């Protein structure tokens, strides 16, 4: 499976994505040909090949009337682009417009894109989707995203970085600020990667074939202002994502309360929670409490741990996770989970709660063996 991993150590924007894809072998001539299928004019493409990177930008001429979301969707739908490119491009624009509607407190159909920004965004978004399809990318992953900090001038005045729309789009995505006083991640770049990426975290196991580097518009003193895209074959066909591992060492809590604590931590959104006996300083017997959760559930899980335990401090790690692709099938015995790696079914299991509720208990092996012999890869 051919995948692309975006290394966003200097943030991400629409023009940086296209610069990286062009640098990775996406032909500029093909991009221009495909963009002619859009009913958009009065723009030109600026592409500069530097020593190790490619800078891409769109030059446009301002027009009188701003475009709203329905205008942009109409432009994309009326084009002669493939249905797959149309669908993904529209989805990115819808996510971008939804974020703008939330931060400005207006209906999504009332969101207007400034004319220059509209054309620029159309080229960046549609061009990125075209480039990924041309390069044969089947799955996209991304590092945590450096947003930058400080202030940025917009048509709405001076706004904090990350801009409100950018921050709204990146809900549920691991982000950070390395201290650089620039807008490193734009709403367009955020919308593209949030919509298309399957997971955010460390680089998956990959046999690298191509590296593309897109240059940003700012010259940074702290580090190169680049976006790297790493392209290659995924080494393992498991699903990849990143979750938070939250830990606390506890030596002064009544053991009778751990069951309640774990129950409530799970209710707060943890994927799992458990305790392990440990030996601490001063020969103290203690436990290590571990909770696993999605990044977007961090605050609720932290609050529950502080409420339910005597811990004064908690460690939080972003950890990589490989998962079997899961499919649940309903049977007369209840729900049965199948786990698939690549094209092969590796395991299967009956949902314990469903099995417990069975009136006439049947040995698990008698249920799973016939199913496993009959099942086909899904």
Buried (B, 14 or more C-beta within 10 A) or exposed (E): EBBBBBBBBBBBBBBBBBBBBBBBEBEBEEBEEBBEBBEBEEBEBEBEEEEEBBBBBBEBEEEEEBBBBEEBBEBBEEBEBBEEBBBBBBBBBBBBBBBBBBBBEEEBEEBBBBBBBBBBBBBBBBBBBBBBBBBEBEBBBBBBBBBBBEBBEBEEEEBEBBBBBBBBBBEEBBBEBBEBBBBBBBBBBBBBBBBBBBBBBBEBBBEEEBBBBBBBEBEBEEEBBBBBBBBBEBEEBBBBBBBBBBBBBBBEBEEEEBEEBBEBBBEBBBBEBBBEEEEEEEEEEBBBBBBBBBBEBBEBBBEBBBEBBEBEEBEBEBEBBEEBBEBEEEEEBBBBBBBBBBEEBEEBEBBEEBBEEEEEEEEEEEBBEEBEEEBEEE
